[in-house]
């Protein structure tokens, strides 16, 4: 598939690598990037050959350095709300994919870049990565989920400090706060992401899909409702062929061959 701002590659293991390819603009998000991200997310959601996704940025400096400020400078109230809603829909589609998505953060992940990384299910970062929500420095607030996802990932107090001060944090601090799952040498970033997706790919596919769905669905529920939802999903999973194969393989002390249903 050919895109103006993205590169797309699917390997033999079913791992799709989506690279935001605007290195001259530090991979800044603009209307075209959002439109093409929406298109590629729709594609991978419906392609049974895709088992997992890696999102990264072109070049050595940036994952995504943020939104395109030249676009933002001319945005008014109505356009601003619509811009935010369009971006949020795309990031929500990433978060709700029934296939694991890893952000391979290879540099600056600021503003919309940090929000994109947070919409992914897991985040790996190189030692030179920087994370932050600097929108307040422009007289703005995050528009693609920063005020929503960041407190859920690292806690309200720590998130508010980052959101109100606008200062970036390095990879070590991001890892300490729980924003990043692993710090990986730059030359190993994509290989480590592929290895992680292959490990996930060895598990029961329907169980992986249900874990992703259940976590997304229960984040906003109270404890009782969340546990009830989990129980329903657990019951449904007990009726799958994957569950039958997984338990039979365990008892027979052999590798499982999951049918994916």
C-alpha positions, 0 to 999 in steps of 0.5 A: 500500500502506498501512502504520502506520509506513511510507510507500511510493511507486513512481514511473514510473521504477520507483523505490520510496521507503520512508519510515520514518514515526515522526517523533515518535519520530525514526523509532525501530525497533520491532516494527511497523517491522520487520514492515512493513519485512519485508513491503515488502522481500518486495513489492519483491523480487517486483514486476517494476515496481520497479527500485530502492529508496530508504529514508529517514526522515520529518522533518528530524531523523532517518533512524532514531535507533535502536531503541525504548528503551522496548521494549528496557528490558523485554527479557530473554535469550531475548527479546533474542536473538529480537529480534536475530534477527528484525531481522537477518533483515530487514536481511539481506533488504535486503542480499540484494535483487537490486535496488539499495537506497540509504539516503538518510540525512537526519539521525540514523542511530544504533544500529539506524539505522546498521545499517539504512543499512549493510544498504543497498547505497549510502548518501547523507547530508545534511551534518547526518547523524550515524552511530554505534553507541551501544549500549555506553552502554546496556550493550548491543552492536549487535544488527542487524549493527553488529559485523559490517558496520561492520568490513567497511565501514571496517576493524576498528580504526576500527569498534572505536573507534566500537563501544567508545566509542559516540560518533557521527560527522558526515557528513564523517567518515563519508564519509572513513571510507568509510561514506558514498558521497556527501554531498548537500544536504538539499533534493537528497537524494532527487533525487540518490538517484533520479538514481543509481538511474536511472544504475544502471537504464540498465545491463544488469539481469541484470548489476546483479543478478549484481553484487549477488549476487556481492558479497554471496556472496563477502564471507566467502570466501577469495580463491581461493573468491571468484575461483572464484565470480566466474568461474562468475558471469561465465560464466553472464552470458556466456550472457545476452541482456543480454550479447548485446545489450550487446556488439552495441550497443557494436560497432554504436555504438548505445545498448543496449536490454537485455531484462533476461535 
